[in-house]
Amino acid sequence: MTALGLLEINDCWCLRSLGGLRAATSVYEVRLRSCPSLGLACGSESLPVSLGTLLISNCVLASDFAFALEGRISTSLSVGHLTSLGALKLYNMPDLCMIEGLPSLHLRRLYLADVSKLSADCLSQCRVQDSLAVSGSVLLNDILSSEGFTIPPELQVVECNDVSFLFERSDKLVLD
């Protein structure tokens, strides 16, 4: 697997592990779609450090990601050790509450769609250089009001199901 650059796994309902993938140092991009049984042991630590793009869509984080937050079970994803990561794309992950290690990365692109429980606190110190895409005005307004967050040159609102969209806390946002 020394020449493997892209790994895409779709609709694998019984896949439980990506064991050994970390050793595949040539892998630059991983796309995981609709793998509800996949357990990334100890967060995403089974992924290679060389990873430049990580896309996770329609996946349920396994119970080893769970932690107690204010009396209820919440889930987190750890990405801080993926020091080469330039793009993180998370779609339809309704239980995700926190992305650990995000502030330590220098992402070029961050895409967050249908991550309704994601805490804006974990995004406040995040540095996104080129493009931020979010779905919904609540998350966008939370991000805009976060202390220390700098808006990248490109801001996208995607897959928005809000009936109306208000920039409630938009003192940082300048529209031409």
Secondary structure, 3 states (H helix, E strand, C coil): CCCCCEEEEECCCCCCCCCCHHHCCCCCEEEEECCCCCCCCCCCCCCCCCCCEEEEECCCCCHHHEEEECCEEEEEEECCCCCCCCEEEEECCCCEEEEECHHHCEEEEEEEECCCCCCHHHHCCCEEEEEEEECCHHHHHHHHHCCCCCCCCEEEECCCCCCCCCCCCCCCCCCC
